[in-house]
Amino acid sequence: MISTIIISLLVLILLITSIVFFPTIRIGRIKFATYWPLALVGAILLIVFRCVPVSYIFENLTADTAINPIKILILFLSMTFISIVLDELGLFKWAAIKTVKLAKNHQLSIFLSIYFLTAIFTIFTSNDIVVLTLTPFICFFCKNTKVNPIPYLIGEFVASNTYSMMLLIGNPTNIYLASAQNISFIDYIKVMFLPTIAAGLVEVLILLLIFHKSLKKEIEKVYEEVRIDSKVEVIVAALHLLVCLIFLIISSYINVEMYLVSLFTALSLIICLIIFKIIKRKDHTLLRSVRRVPYELVPFVLSMFVMMIALDYQNVSIELAKLLSKGNSIFTYGISSFLSANVINNIPMSMLFSHLITLGSESEMIRATYASIIGSNIGAFLTPIGALAGIMFTSLTEIYDAKINFKSFIKYGFIISIPVIIISLLILEIVI
């Protein structure tokens, strides 16, 4: 048990250090994130030092359960691919610029438009995709209009990590935690709709209080127009997303697993893009989209899964579950998951908590699950460590000369996330 704890703690410390001080490294012409190789090394060490048998890992990886990490990765990566295709075809950028145009030269109107556009995109795609798509647009827009990018960037980031709570597919942490309790797509929405809306309303009021002075200044010039070159491809891709969402909603009623729905939708879209490529001969949408899929999530998620399995095998999880069993489960799990996400990142936190919940009181499992989902999403904007989206976000702001340093991120994160997590959990207590 001691060696498992030591290796796990060492890996977590190195992960935090890498995220804060060197999130990416370059070897020759290749640049890659540091978080997943460290997690992979940690998993290998746990196996080498016999902290967990390989047979036990294989048994859990191949188990026909809803929380099988391979199924969850397929679901998330398939949905991500569909969203990336829509982004590559220019739909998100076109919608963002149209929104800015409608708001004219009023910063407050533009800020609110971008905030709610981010919310809408996030609900139907995922927070990671929205961060990757809208952050460069916001940086470029603010640079060209000579306005302070901080209100827009902070607004976008907190909106993407708040409205990702509403649907089960909004965040891989939602999928993992909800799947552990076999929560259906519809049942999930019924519970999470009001906490998400309440969180969003409180959040936008706080944002306006913080940034109202900055948003009073006028814009010098309006952003240029952007056209969609292939409307047919956009319609086909959007229809794929719509059909996928419909089947995800009814999946529990037709006894089809969600990962199969997303996988076959993604495969169908790939076939359509190949046909378009053959017809047009020069289109590279498919190739660009495939390259942008976040494959590094695969070794990271699987490595952290091995760590959680090792902790379970050594009975460390039981001791942690005992600590969390005291008090109101919604606030105990909600606050602890919120804080834990900023120590070990929200993906491994969700893996750990999904197991801890099963070791606690059976009557409190569902309440603890929804509370942990809220903590995993809201915890993402307390510090950049809280989620992979935070790591990507801070890297993008640096690339596009609108850097938000660690201190500023935490300052805004603390002011916004504390009241938002409290309100979300209070509403959850009422609706569940």
N, C-alpha and C positions, 0 to 999 in steps of 0.2 A: 504493500500500500504506500509506503513512504517514497519509494522510487517513482511510483506513478504520480504522486503529488508533486514531487520535486521537478520531474521532467515537464509536467503540465504547467506548473508555475513559471518555469524557465522559459518555455515556449511563449507563454502569454506576455511575460515581461519583454521578451525580444520582439514580439509582435507590436506591442505598444510603442517601444523605442523606434522600431522601423517606420511605423505610421507617422510618428511625430517628427523624426529627424531625417530619415531617408526612405520615403515611401516608394521611390523608384531608383533603380541603378542602371547603368549602361555598361555593357560589355561589347566593345567594338561598335558595331552599328545597331546592335540589338538593345532595346530599352524595355525593361519589364518591371512590374510591381514586386516588392519584396515580401509582401505578406504571405503569399501562397507557398513559396519555397521554404520559408521558416516553419509554416504549419506542416508541410510535407516531411521535413526533417524530424519534427517532433513526433509525428506518427511512426516514422521508421524507427526512431529511438525506443518508443514504447514497445514495438514488436521485437527489436533486437534484445532489449533487456527483459523480455518475457513478462511484461506487465499485463499483457493480454494475449491469449492464444490466437494464432492466425485462423484456426478453425472457428473460433467464437466470432471473430470479425466477419468471416465469410458467411457464417450462418445468419448474422444480422443484416448484411448487405444483400443477401438473396431472399430474405424473408418476404413473403407475400403480404405486406402490410401497407397501410396508407402512408406511413412515415418512412418508408424505404427511401433513403437519400437519392438513389438513382432515379426513382420515379419523380421525385420532387425536382431534381435537376433537369430532367426531360421536360417537365411542365414549365418551369421557369425559362429555360433556354429557348423553348419553342415559342412561347409568348414574346420573349425578348426579340427573337428573330423577326416575327411578324411586325412588331413595332419598329424595328430598325429599317425594314423594307419601306414602311410608310415614311420614315424620316428621310431615307435616301431619295425617295421620290419627291421630296420637298413639301409634303403635306403639313407637317408641324411648323416649319419655317413660314410657309405661306399663311397659315392660320394666325401665327404670332404677329406677322407684319400687318395683316388685315386688321387685327385687333388694335394695334398701335395706330393705324391710320384712322380708324373709327373714333379713337379717343382724341384725335387732333393733336394740339400742342399742350394739353393740360397734363402735367406730370401726375397729379393725383388720379386722374382718370386712367392714364396709361398704367400706373402702378397697380390699381385695382383690376384692370383688364388682364394684365400679365399674371397677377396672383390667381384670379379665378380661371384663366385659361390653363395655368399650371395644374390647378385642382381638377379640371375636367379631363385633361390629358392623363393625369396620374390615375384617376379612377378607372379609366378604361385601358390603360397600358400598365406601366409600373413606374415607381419613383426613380429607379436607376436610369431608365430610358429618357425620362423627362429631364433629369439633371444633365445627362449627356447632350441632349438636344437643345434645350433652352439656354443653358449657361453661356455657350459661345455666342448665341444670338443676343442675349442681354448685354454681354461685354462689348460686342461690336456696336450695338444700338447706342449704348451710353457713351462710347468713345466718339461716335459720329455726331451725336446730339450735344456732347459736352456737358453731360449731367453726371451726378454722383452715382456710380453703379451699385454701391453698398445696399441701399434700400431694396432695389430690384432683386439683387442676388440673394439677400437674406430672405426676402419675401418668397421668392421662387423655391428656395431650398426647404424652408419650413412648411410651405404649402405642399410640396411634393412628398414630404415625410409625414404629413398629417392626413391628407386625403388618400394616401396609400393604405390606410386602415379600412376604408369603406368596403372594398371588395376583397375577396379571398386571394385574388391573383395580384394584388397591388404590391406585394412584398414577399420574397421567399420565406421570410419569418412567419408571415400569416399562414402560408401554405403548410409549413412544417408543424406549427403549433396546433392549427385547426385540424389537420389530418390525423394527428395523434389521438384526437377525441372523436374522429369520424364526423366532424361538423360539416353539413352540406352547404353548398353555395348559397341557397336561399336562407337557411337558418342563420348563417353567418351575417348576411345583410340585415336581417331582422334585428339582430342584436347591435351590430356595429354602426348602423346608420346614424342614430341620434348622438352617440358619443363623438363620432367624426364631425358631424355638423356643429355640435357645441364647441368642440376643440377649434374648428376652423373660425367660428365667429369670435371667440375670445382672442384667438391668435391675430386675426386681422385688426382688431381694435388695438391690441398692444403694438402692432407694427405701425399703425397710424399715429399713435402717441409718441413712439420713438422717433419716427422719421418725418413728422408733419412739417417741420421747418424746411428740411431739404426738398420736400415734394412741392413746396410753394413756388420754387424758382421755375421760370419759363424755359422752354426748349428752343434752341437756336435754329435747328432745321429738322425736318421729318425724314425718317428712314426711307430708302428707295424701295420701289415696287419689286416684287418677285413673282415670276410666273411658274406654273407647273407645266412641264414639257409634255408629259405623257398622262393625260387625264384618264385614259382607259386603264392603265396600269394602277393608278391610284384607286380607281373605283373597284378594280378586282381585289387589290390588297385590303381595302377598307371592308369589302364584303366578307373577305376571309376572317377578318377580325370580328366583325359583327356575328357571323355564323358561329365562330368559335365561342364567343361570349354566350350566345343563346344555348349552345350545347353544354357549356360548363354549368349554366344555371339549371338545366334539366338533367344533368348527368346522374344525380342520385336517384332520379325517378326512372331512368331507363337502364340503370345498373351498368353504366360505362364509366371507367375510371377517368378522372380529369386529365391525367398525363397522356392518355391515349387520344383524347379529344384534341388537345393542343398539338400533339405530335403529328397526327394525320392532317390537321389543318395546315401546319407548317410544311409538310411534304407536298400537299396539294398546291400551296403557294409557290413552292420551288419549281414544280412542274410547269405552272403557268408562266413563271419568270423565264424558264428555259425556252418555252414556246415563243415568248416575246423576243428573247434574244436571237432566236433563229430567224424570226421575221424581220427584225430591225438590223441584225448582223453586227451592230456596234454597241449595243446596250450592255453595260457592266453592272447593273443594279444588284444582281444576284451575287456576283463576286465580291463587291464592296460590302454588301450586307453580311455575307458569310464571314468576312474578315473582321467585322466589328462585333461579332458575338463574343461575350465575355467568357471565353473558355477557361480562364484562370480560376473561375468559380468552382470548376470540377475538382481539381486537386485540393483546393482550400476546403470545400465542404466535406469531401471524403476524408481528408486528414483530420479535420475537427470532429467528424463523426467517430473516427477511430479513438480520439482522445476521450470523447464522451463515453464510448463503449468501455474503454479501459477504466475510467472512474467508476462506472457501474459494476464492472467485473470485480473491482477491489472494494466494493461496498461503500465508497466515498459518497455516492449519491444519496444513500440512505441517511447519512448524518446531516447532509445539507437539507434534505426534505424535512427532517425533524425540526430544524431551525425555522423553516418557512411555514410550518403547520400551526404556529402560534398566531393568534389575533385574527382579524378580518382578512380573509383570503384575497379579496379584491385589492386591498391596499398593501397587504404584505407582498403579494406576487407582483402587483403593478409597480410599486416603488422599487422593489429589489431588482426586477427585470430592467427597469429604466436605468438604474445605477450600474447594474452588471453589464449592460450593453456597452457602457463607456469604459469598461475594464477589459472585456474580452471580445468586443464587437458583437453586434446583435445576431449574427448568424449562429456562431457557436453558442451564444447565450440561449437562443431559441431551442437548439438541440438539447442543451443541458436542462432547461426548464420543462421541455416537453416530457422528459423522463422524470424529473422531480415531481411534477404534477401527478403522475401515475402512482407515485409512492406515498402521496398524501391522502387526505380524506376523500373518499369516493364521492361524497355528496358535494364537495367543493371543487371538483375537477373542472367543470365547465366554467365556473366563475373565475377560477385561477387561470384558466387558459385564455379567456378574453382579456383579463387584466394583463397577462404577460404579452399578449399581442399589442395592446396599447403601449406598454412599456418599451417594446422592441421598436416601435415606429417613432414615438415621441422622443425616446432616448437618442435617436439618430441625430437630433440637432442640439443636444447639450454640448457635445464636443465632436471634433472630426473623427475621433476613434469609434464613435457609436455605430457607424455603418459604413459599408463599402461605398455607398453614395457620397458620404462625407469625404472620403479619401479622394474619390474622382472629382468632386466639386472643388476642393482646395487646389488640386493639381490644375484643373482647367482655368480657375481664376488667375493662377500664376502664369500660365501659358499666354493668356489673353490680356496681360498687364492690368488686372483688376484684383490683385492679390488681397485676400483676407487672411491676416496672420492668425496664428493659434490663439493669441490673447483676445483679439477682437471676436473671433468665432465663439469662444467660451462666454465672453461678456454678453453678446446678443443671445446666445443659446440659453444661458442661465435665466435671463430676464423673461424670455418667451416660454421656454419649456416647462418651468416650474408651475406657473398657473395653468398651463394647458394640460399637463398630466393630471393635476388635481381635479380640474373640471371634468376631464374625460372619465376618470375613475368614479367620480360622484354620479355622473349620468349613467354610467354602467351599473352602478349599485341600484339605481332606480329601475332601469329597463330589464334587468336580468332576474 
